């Protein structure tokens, strides 16, 4: 997985965005404190109005003057609470895109590290599977060789049994060979279980890698956008002038945007570089 050679350690655009975010965050803290105060006041005045209603005679046809006055107090505070709540929501919405800019470098680093970890894990598992395959192959060969010896030993022992007139004793060498086969089969069962577990993990990894690659692609795209804004900050005045003057000549377009054409050879080379960032 190749790293981006144009990645900068510092980003002035992120730093200025962080400063703007901090200002809005202080403003939001103040609004939230004011909102909490008004909310508490509304709860108190609503409770007062409820007590008045509870004490009022059920035979009364209309609310008393005190009840009406308290109702107006509650409604006025409720409107203040609504206005403050709208301000809080509006400010939070304004801060969300700033947060995405601020988090872009860290999100890129995190998603890249997660993808690299998956690549390393896949390589490690493949190496373990290869080692297990080698061990299983050696044991299988050993079992084949021992089984051939057992067949020969068994044939020889059978002839001895036929020729013997006394009680026949199984040759110790044949017993040892059969024990080797049993031990080898036990080892094979354990190694094959380990291999099966690892292969199961490998089957799950393509989807995990695709998901990690997708997350990395989104993070990379956002960071590329942030980086280009950082590079273009010194030229924003010139861009603004070019956009406005173009609009004044009758080439009507959105003045807040200015379109550039990128040579296709650069597009194609960039695609190749980006593809290289996604492979192990």
FENJORA-V181088 format. One record per helix or strand of 3 or more residues. SS is the DSSP state (@ for helix, = for strand). FROM is the first residue (numbers start at 1). LEN is the number of residues. If there is no record, write none. Layout:
ss	from	len
SS	FROM	LEN
SS	FROM	LEN
This chain:
ss	from	len
@	12	44
@	65	99
@	172	77
@	264	13
